[in-house]
């Protein structure tokens, strides 16, 4: 029996999961979405086992868990969004999904040791991944200059996530911020429509 390293297994699962998500954007079939989520959930434990050091900050883990528990109460109190599904979906995807793949898996694979170069590279790939929403939204492109604003916002957010992860050597800071932006976006929209129009939830 062949001894296949964990990194090849979770690498394959995450790559297929990412491709699944990309295809799902253009062909919204529920099977693709759920299969992608399943692949990611299968890959995540393997990733944590192989690179557990980037999840080592237990204080930040406690903050994330607290935020996850408090969010439904806040959303329910303010009557913004479906509080249970918003909390769960925001944590699984995009927070855990995107941070594990782009700032975890992808960053680890880059041979360069420079924080800036790694951040720029992963942010560029992240922007290319998200640009499909800018180029194709229900098969209609967003108008200029709004699409340029979105691209700039996506790259800036990706850069911030990458710098946080590489600086603290932990995925928790970016996961916390990523989760908060997505989970509280309905509340942000309700409180400040102007801010929500320029803040891209990425």
C-alpha positions as CSV (number, residue, x, y, z in Angstrom):
1,X,0.0,0.0,0.0
2,X,1.4,3.4,-1.0
3,X,2.0,6.0,1.7
4,X,0.5,9.2,0.1
5,X,1.6,12.4,2.0
6,X,-1.3,14.4,3.5
7,X,-0.2,17.5,1.7
8,X,-0.9,15.9,-1.7
9,X,-4.4,14.7,-0.6
10,X,-5.5,18.1,0.8
11,X,-3.8,19.9,-2.1
12,X,-5.9,17.9,-4.6
13,X,-9.1,18.3,-2.6
14,X,-8.6,22.1,-2.3
15,X,-7.7,22.6,-5.9
16,X,-10.8,20.7,-7.1
17,X,-12.9,22.5,-4.5
18,X,-11.6,25.9,-5.9
19,X,-12.3,24.9,-9.5
20,X,-15.8,23.7,-8.4
21,X,-16.5,27.2,-6.9
22,X,-15.3,28.9,-10.1
23,X,-17.5,26.8,-12.3
24,X,-20.4,27.3,-10.0
25,X,-20.3,31.1,-10.5
26,X,-21.0,30.7,-14.3
27,X,-23.3,27.6,-14.0
28,X,-25.2,28.0,-10.7
29,X,-25.9,24.3,-10.0
30,X,-26.5,23.4,-6.3
31,X,-24.6,20.2,-6.7
32,X,-21.4,22.1,-7.6
33,X,-21.7,24.3,-4.5
34,X,-22.3,21.5,-2.1
35,X,-19.7,19.2,-3.6
36,X,-17.2,22.1,-3.4
37,X,-18.1,22.6,0.3
38,X,-17.8,18.9,1.0
39,X,-14.4,18.7,-0.6
40,X,-13.2,21.7,1.4
41,X,-14.5,20.3,4.7
42,X,-12.6,17.0,3.9
43,X,-9.4,18.9,3.1
44,X,-9.5,21.3,6.0
45,X,-8.6,18.8,8.8
46,X,-5.7,17.5,6.7
47,X,-4.5,21.0,6.1
48,X,-4.7,21.8,9.9
49,X,-2.8,18.6,10.7
50,X,0.0,19.4,8.2
51,X,0.2,23.2,9.0
52,X,-1.1,23.4,12.5
53,X,1.4,26.1,13.4
54,X,-0.6,28.7,11.5
55,X,-3.6,28.0,13.7
56,X,-1.6,28.1,16.9
57,X,-2.9,31.4,18.5
58,X,-5.6,30.2,20.9
59,X,-6.4,33.8,22.0
60,X,-7.5,34.6,18.5
61,X,-9.4,31.4,18.3
62,X,-11.3,32.3,21.4
63,X,-12.1,35.7,19.8
64,X,-13.4,34.0,16.6
65,X,-15.5,31.6,18.6
66,X,-16.9,34.4,20.7
67,X,-17.7,36.5,17.6
68,X,-19.4,33.5,16.0
69,X,-21.6,33.0,19.0
70,X,-22.5,36.7,19.4
71,X,-23.2,37.4,15.7
72,X,-26.6,35.6,15.6
73,X,-27.7,37.5,18.6
74,X,-26.7,40.8,17.1
75,X,-28.3,40.1,13.8
76,X,-31.5,38.9,15.5
77,X,-31.7,41.9,17.7
78,X,-31.2,44.3,14.7
79,X,-33.4,42.2,12.4
80,X,-30.8,42.0,9.7
81,X,-30.5,38.9,7.6
82,X,-31.2,35.3,8.4
83,X,-29.1,35.1,11.5
84,X,-28.4,31.4,11.7
85,X,-27.5,30.9,8.0
86,X,-25.6,34.2,7.8
87,X,-23.4,33.1,10.7
88,X,-22.7,29.6,9.5
89,X,-22.3,30.4,5.8
90,X,-20.0,33.4,6.6
91,X,-17.7,31.3,8.7
92,X,-17.5,28.3,6.3
93,X,-17.5,30.3,3.1
94,X,-15.8,32.7,2.5
95,X,-13.9,33.1,5.8
96,X,-12.5,29.5,6.3
97,X,-12.6,28.5,2.7
98,X,-10.8,31.5,1.2
99,X,-8.4,32.1,4.0
100,X,-7.3,28.5,4.1
101,X,-6.8,28.3,0.4
102,X,-5.4,31.7,-0.5
103,X,-3.6,32.8,2.6
104,X,-2.8,29.3,3.9
105,X,-2.4,26.7,1.1
106,X,-1.2,29.1,-1.6
107,X,1.1,31.1,0.7
108,X,2.8,28.0,1.9
109,X,3.4,26.8,-1.7
110,X,5.2,30.0,-2.6
111,X,9.0,29.6,-2.3
112,X,9.8,33.3,-1.8
113,X,10.3,34.2,1.8
114,X,9.5,37.9,1.5
115,X,6.4,39.1,3.2
116,X,5.7,41.8,0.7
117,X,6.2,39.6,-2.4
118,X,4.1,36.8,-1.0
119,X,1.3,39.2,-0.1
120,X,1.3,40.8,-3.6
121,X,1.3,37.4,-5.3
122,X,-1.5,35.9,-3.2
123,X,-3.5,39.1,-3.5
124,X,-3.2,39.1,-7.2
125,X,-4.4,35.5,-7.5
126,X,-7.2,36.4,-5.0
127,X,-8.2,39.4,-7.2
128,X,-8.2,37.2,-10.3
129,X,-10.5,34.7,-8.5
130,X,-12.9,37.4,-7.4
131,X,-12.8,39.4,-10.6
132,X,-15.2,37.0,-12.2
133,X,-17.9,38.7,-10.1
134,X,-16.9,42.1,-11.6
135,X,-16.6,40.9,-15.2
136,X,-19.6,38.7,-15.1
137,X,-22.6,39.4,-12.9
138,X,-25.6,37.5,-14.2
139,X,-23.8,37.6,-17.5
140,X,-23.6,41.4,-17.5
141,X,-20.5,43.3,-16.8
142,X,-20.4,46.0,-14.1
143,X,-20.1,49.5,-15.4
144,X,-16.9,51.6,-15.3
145,X,-15.6,53.0,-12.9
146,X,-17.5,50.8,-10.4
147,X,-15.8,47.7,-11.7
148,X,-12.4,49.3,-11.2
149,X,-13.3,50.3,-7.7
150,X,-14.3,46.8,-6.9
151,X,-11.1,45.4,-8.3
152,X,-9.1,47.9,-6.2
153,X,-11.1,47.0,-3.1
154,X,-10.6,43.3,-3.6
155,X,-6.8,43.6,-4.1
156,X,-6.5,45.9,-1.0
157,X,-8.5,43.5,1.1
158,X,-6.4,40.5,-0.1
159,X,-3.2,42.5,0.7
160,X,-4.4,43.2,4.2
161,X,-5.4,39.6,4.8
162,X,-2.0,38.4,3.5
163,X,0.0,40.9,5.5
164,X,-1.9,40.0,8.7
165,X,-1.3,36.2,8.2
166,X,2.4,36.5,7.4
167,X,3.0,39.1,10.2
168,X,1.3,37.0,12.9
169,X,2.1,33.6,11.4
170,X,-1.6,32.7,12.0
171,X,-4.7,32.5,9.9
172,X,-7.0,33.6,12.7
173,X,-6.6,37.4,12.2
174,X,-7.7,37.3,8.6
175,X,-10.4,34.7,9.3
176,X,-11.9,37.0,12.1
177,X,-11.9,40.1,9.9
178,X,-13.2,38.1,6.8
179,X,-16.0,36.6,8.9
180,X,-17.0,39.9,10.5
181,X,-17.2,41.7,7.1
182,X,-19.4,39.0,5.6
183,X,-21.6,38.3,8.6
184,X,-22.2,42.0,9.4
185,X,-22.6,43.2,5.9
186,X,-26.4,43.2,6.1
187,X,-26.1,45.4,9.2
188,X,-23.6,47.7,7.5
189,X,-25.9,48.0,4.6
190,X,-28.8,48.9,6.9
191,X,-26.8,51.5,8.8
192,X,-24.9,53.0,5.9
193,X,-26.0,52.3,2.3
194,X,-23.2,54.6,1.0
195,X,-20.5,52.6,2.8
196,X,-21.9,49.3,1.7
197,X,-21.9,50.5,-2.0
198,X,-18.1,50.8,-1.9
199,X,-17.2,48.1,0.6
200,X,-16.9,44.9,-1.4
201,X,-17.6,41.9,0.9
202,X,-14.4,39.9,0.1
